[in-house]
Amino acid sequence: FDVKHNNLKLKPAVFSKDSCYLPPLRYPATCTFKGGLESERQQYIIHGGKTPNNELSDKMYVMSVVCKNNKKVTFRCTEKDLVGDVPEARYGHSIDVVYSRGKSMGVVFGGRSYIPSAQRTTEKWNTVADCLPHVFLVDFEFGCSTSYILPELQDGLSFHVSIARNDTIYILGGHSLANNIRPANLYRIRVDLPLGSPAVNCTVLPGGISVSSAILTQTNNDEFVIVGGYQLENQKRMVCNIISFEDNKIEIREMETPDWTPDIKHSKIWFGSNMGNGTVSLGIPGDNKQAVSET
């Protein structure tokens, strides 16, 4: 989609012969990443998610465009082997990229995982629980992963909003499965990447909002909009918020409520994605498919 010229072209997308298999995944964490100085191409990072047979993935995939012409786009997908403190298989989490002192690092946080068999109190093999609220730093070049325990992060979260700004990530909202609440969280996680060991610290900020599974879209360099999501299990959040940044300060305020259609107002669940340039795509199931949302 060419935003400047408002031109949408659909092309077949194929994988190169040296690509690994990328299974269909639900609720993975994704982000974009620009490689080192020698590479100006963006890469797409995919981590975790649910496979079609409801198993959880702990794999990390790196996708990049290797060829693009008028007829098709060719992607290369490679699996990135992680070593060290490897995040357990999970879904509903976030992955972002921070930049500090000329270096970059991936940050994995939150999500849900299956309870290990030794800890289950039921016979269900797919009973889920919050992942521990650890922060993982992942070196995309070497695959090294390190876990950090921050005292400010007490409860596990999933389906939260995350925003990366240079060396900082903001964690907003989310759902705590253990407490069955959507706390009005707002955390600021700052990552410093000196020559030695990274330094990670977290600050609890006021002014958060209660929401899970919201859609985040960017409207300009310093402004984002939150659309959709849930404030209760079966209650959609119809309010939208503007998130603005100025002088390393974050401000969250309500915006004028969109003129929702009757179908959207009366639907129990909704879903969608960021379309870029301040636009989101929203969908609702048909009349016979009003299933309960997982978030």
LINQUI-V443100 format. One record per residue. N is the residue number from 0. RES is the residue in three letters. PHI is phi in radians with two decimals (999 if undefined). Layout:
BEGIN
n = {N;N}
res = {RES;RES}
phi = {PHI;PHI}
END
This chain:
BEGIN
n = {0;1;2;3;4;5;6;7;8;9;10;11;12;13;14;15;16;17;18;19;20;21;22;23;24;25;26;27;28;29;30;31;32;33;34;35;36;37;38;39;40;41;42;43;44;45;46;47;48;49;50;51;52;53;54;55;56;57;58;59;60;61;62;63;64;65;66;67;68;69;70;71;72;73;74;75;76;77;78;79;80;81;82;83;84;85;86;87;88;89;90;91;92;93;94;95;96;97;98;99;100;101;102;103;104;105;106;107;108;109;110;111;112;113;114;115;116;117;118;119;120;121;122;123;124;125;126;127;128;129;130;131;132;133;134;135;136;137;138;139;140;141;142;143;144;145;146;147;148;149;150;151;152;153;154;155;156;157;158;159;160;161;162;163;164;165;166;167;168;169;170;171;172;173;174;175;176;177;178;179;180;181;182;183;184;185;186;187;188;189;190;191;192;193;194;195;196;197;198;199;200;201;202;203;204;205;206;207;208;209;210;211;212;213;214;215;216;217;218;219;220;221;222;223;224;225;226;227;228;229;230;231;232;233;234;235;236;237;238;239;240;241;242;243;244;245;246;247;248;249;250;251;252;253;254;255;256;257;258;259;260;261;262;263;264;265;266;267;268;269;270;271;272;273;274;275;276;277;278;279;280;281;282;283;284;285;286;287;288;289;290;291;292;293;294}
res = {PHE;ASP;VAL;LYS;HIS;ASN;ASN;LEU;LYS;LEU;LYS;PRO;ALA;VAL;PHE;SER;LYS;ASP;SER;CYS;TYR;LEU;PRO;PRO;LEU;ARG;TYR;PRO;ALA;THR;CYS;THR;PHE;LYS;GLY;GLY;LEU;GLU;SER;GLU;ARG;GLN;GLN;TYR;ILE;ILE;HIS;GLY;GLY;LYS;THR;PRO;ASN;ASN;GLU;LEU;SER;ASP;LYS;MET;TYR;VAL;MET;SER;VAL;VAL;CYS;LYS;ASN;ASN;LYS;LYS;VAL;THR;PHE;ARG;CYS;THR;GLU;LYS;ASP;LEU;VAL;GLY;ASP;VAL;PRO;GLU;ALA;ARG;TYR;GLY;HIS;SER;ILE;ASP;VAL;VAL;TYR;SER;ARG;GLY;LYS;SER;MET;GLY;VAL;VAL;PHE;GLY;GLY;ARG;SER;TYR;ILE;PRO;SER;ALA;GLN;ARG;THR;THR;GLU;LYS;TRP;ASN;THR;VAL;ALA;ASP;CYS;LEU;PRO;HIS;VAL;PHE;LEU;VAL;ASP;PHE;GLU;PHE;GLY;CYS;SER;THR;SER;TYR;ILE;LEU;PRO;GLU;LEU;GLN;ASP;GLY;LEU;SER;PHE;HIS;VAL;SER;ILE;ALA;ARG;ASN;ASP;THR;ILE;TYR;ILE;LEU;GLY;GLY;HIS;SER;LEU;ALA;ASN;ASN;ILE;ARG;PRO;ALA;ASN;LEU;TYR;ARG;ILE;ARG;VAL;ASP;LEU;PRO;LEU;GLY;SER;PRO;ALA;VAL;ASN;CYS;THR;VAL;LEU;PRO;GLY;GLY;ILE;SER;VAL;SER;SER;ALA;ILE;LEU;THR;GLN;THR;ASN;ASN;ASP;GLU;PHE;VAL;ILE;VAL;GLY;GLY;TYR;GLN;LEU;GLU;ASN;GLN;LYS;ARG;MET;VAL;CYS;ASN;ILE;ILE;SER;PHE;GLU;ASP;ASN;LYS;ILE;GLU;ILE;ARG;GLU;MET;GLU;THR;PRO;ASP;TRP;THR;PRO;ASP;ILE;LYS;HIS;SER;LYS;ILE;TRP;PHE;GLY;SER;ASN;MET;GLY;ASN;GLY;THR;VAL;SER;LEU;GLY;ILE;PRO;GLY;ASP;ASN;LYS;GLN;ALA;VAL;SER;GLU;THR}
phi = {999;-1.55;-1.13;-1.06;-1.83;0.88;-2.13;-1.89;-2.22;-1.70;-2.26;-1.09;-2.02;-2.26;-1.82;-1.18;-1.14;-1.62;-1.39;-1.46;-1.36;-1.94;-1.28;-1.10;-2.26;-1.85;0.98;-1.35;-1.71;-2.36;-2.81;-1.87;-2.58;-1.67;-1.10;-1.15;-1.08;-1.39;-2.18;-1.74;-1.39;-1.38;-2.01;-2.03;-1.77;-2.22;-2.37;1.21;1.87;-1.73;-1.47;-1.02;-1.66;1.19;-1.43;-1.73;-1.74;-1.95;-1.50;-2.10;-2.04;-2.09;-1.96;-2.55;-1.47;-1.82;-2.73;-2.49;-2.42;-1.22;-1.75;-2.79;-2.09;-1.89;-1.85;-1.98;-2.05;-2.21;-1.57;-1.69;-1.32;-1.82;-2.29;1.65;-1.46;-1.39;-1.05;-1.17;-0.99;-2.80;-2.57;1.28;-1.84;-2.32;-2.39;-2.40;-2.09;-1.96;-2.21;-2.62;0.94;1.37;-2.10;-2.33;-2.71;-1.47;-2.21;-1.89;-2.62;1.38;1.83;-2.17;-2.47;-1.32;-1.22;-1.00;-0.99;-1.22;-1.85;-1.29;-1.88;-2.26;-1.46;-1.21;-1.37;-1.91;-1.25;-1.86;-2.56;-1.12;-1.19;-1.04;-1.37;-1.57;-1.85;-1.88;-1.74;-2.12;-1.49;-1.16;-1.33;-1.84;1.38;-1.38;-2.16;-2.27;-1.71;-2.21;-1.82;-1.94;-1.08;-1.25;-1.71;-1.69;-2.09;-1.20;-2.38;-2.50;0.96;-1.58;-1.76;-2.24;-2.27;-1.72;-2.35;1.00;-1.68;-2.28;-2.15;-1.84;-1.88;-2.26;1.16;1.84;-2.13;-1.71;-1.21;-1.09;-1.76;0.89;-2.36;-2.02;-1.16;-1.41;-1.38;-2.62;-1.99;-2.04;-1.88;-1.93;-2.10;-1.88;-2.05;-1.35;-1.15;-1.52;-1.30;-1.10;-2.05;-2.16;-2.39;-2.25;-2.20;-1.50;-1.87;-1.40;1.54;-1.32;-2.28;-1.63;-2.87;-2.34;1.03;-1.39;-1.81;-1.94;-2.31;-1.75;-1.78;-2.76;-1.01;-2.09;-2.51;-2.27;-2.25;-1.78;-2.23;1.32;1.61;-2.27;-1.85;-2.42;-0.98;-2.05;-2.24;-1.20;-1.69;-1.50;-1.45;-1.94;-2.25;-1.77;-1.96;-2.16;-2.11;-2.68;0.94;1.09;-1.97;-1.95;-2.27;-2.08;-2.48;-1.30;-1.98;-1.06;-1.16;-1.08;-1.46;-1.11;-1.29;-1.00;-1.06;-1.19;-1.06;-1.60;-1.28;-1.29;-2.27;-2.61;-2.67;3.01;-2.74;-1.34;-1.77;1.53;0.99;1.29;-2.14;-2.19;-1.90;-2.05;-2.44;-2.30;-1.28;-1.20;-1.02;-1.65;-2.25;-1.46;-1.31;-1.40;-1.20;-1.40;-1.95}
END
